[in-house]
Amino acid sequence: MSESRSKSANNADGKKHVASRKAARAASDAVFASMDNRAAEQIFAQRGFSHETIKALIAHGLLLPEELLFMPAAQISRISFDTEKTVRAEIRAYRKRFLGEK
């Protein structure tokens, strides 16, 4: 009888342990994602992008401005932005500076 109690107690402890590890992993992932976004914001800002453009590009999964240099113009044009005109002008200026595009 004492064996079955200890097994169920161990099982409950094991479940608690797994749940706490999952919560800790999620918290850690959130911290690292936040760090990635802050680093990306700084890198984009150093390249002359406005705050609105930076937020839009990060929201679309870009973490480095150099990604814009390797993306075909057609792929960039498929991205939608809230402040379309401003963002597109900044992207064009950035690509022109490094790629010589019009």
C-alpha positions, 0 to 999 in steps of 0.5 A: 500500500505504501508503494502505491502512495509513493508512486502517485506522490512521485508522479504528482511531483514529476508533473509539477516539475515538468509544468514549472520547467515549461513556465520557466522556458516560456519566460526565458524565451520571452526575455530573449525575444525581447532582447532580439527586438531591442537589438534589431531596433538599435541596428535599424536605427543605426542605419537611419530607419524611422521608429515606424519603419523599424516597428513595421520591419520587425513585425514582419520578421526582419531582424537585420536591415541587410535582409532588405538588400538580399530580398528581391524588390518584388518580395519587399513590395508584397509586405504591407505597412501602415505608413506605406509611403514613408516606409517604402521611401526609407527602404528604397533609400537604403537599397539605393545607398548600398545597391545603387537601385533607383 
